[in-house]
Amino acid sequence: FYRFGLIIDFFRGTDFYGAQKNHPSNPEYIGYSTACYPGLFVNIFKILAKDKITGVIDIGSGKGLVMYNLKKSGIKKIGGVELQEDLVQVCQNNFEKLNLQYDLLWCGDVQSFKLYQGFNTLFMYNPLPESVFQITLENFVANKSDDISHKYVIYVNPVCHQLCLDKGFQEIGRFFHFATHDDVVVYQLG
């Protein structure tokens, strides 16, 4: 599938799929890969109906492939948080080339991010150490918005599963994703 994605990128003039293995300004950087494969959102939307989603923030949004697929799936409000400036720039370029809009793209440490108004869902492919994940969940839960009755987390490779439960989230569905060889879990707060 990855090679097919590269071919699509070539013809569209985008860069959603190209790998980034290291980063010159951060020697501890592990690398970028995508968490978005065919069938992922079809299965997620079997667990969490689209009409329950007011907006999705992709934590560790990289080049914007998850944001793009959410937009393509009909999610109206999308946003991303990414630490690496170069990946944010690639994401901006990808959306510009496709003439698509996102609602928010924030470059920085997710621990400082608090702009969750209007977004009731987080998407993550285990991008964070547990201590950072904990702060991220606390910030998300603490954000009160009148138009949001439920909050959700879509979590690919949920290594901090217990932390989600400890913060008051309940697992409402799970499936194994063949392409990533990871579990995908959907949680609801409360």
Disulfide bonds with the S-S distance in Angstrom:
none
